């Protein structure tokens, strides 16, 4: 089948991570990946982002299927359960809220912490970053948000290696949120072609 432009969005995902490593302020671009799926789901596009435009999903598929980095086994049952999806979403959004609160504290005058936190635990010193061009709170948000993006990419990579290529999609907070929006709007499960089919959720 002939490739379309959106089959190459994995390049955008890779470029984002690379740009963020080079200059932390590029982390702000990640807001595009954060807001676009929500906007598509809210304004009637259903799960189109998961199905057609998610660079991370494509990249995991590429690494796992084409480069054969995945064990390609079904993810554990708990990972596929509804309670785990929503528990992980709750945890993820709580940590996101704390990141926003840290940004607010810097906005009110507390000094900037020049580090990226990986997996909500490991503080990676990021002293080489020159953030003098922007307000300290903008830099703090960039460190915090890049930590969120690196953490979710790391979890996606680990899950890809240990089970199926797109097993991250089983519990991806963005996938859960867009699915939740679709359920609220339609009051029902969407047909598989609109929904981010079970294959995309890593369980087929
Ligand atoms: S579930 Fe998450 S990673 Fe998977 S396609 Fe959707 S937004 Fe992308």
Boltz pocket constraint, residues with backbone or C-beta under 6 A from the ligand:
constraints:
  - pocket:
      binder: B
      contacts: [[A, 37], [A, 49], [A, 50], [A, 51], [A, 54], [A, 55], [A, 56], [A, 57], [A, 166], [A, 168], [A, 169], [A, 170], [A, 172], [A, 173], [A, 174], [A, 175], [A, 176], [A, 196], [A, 200]]
      max_distance: 6.0
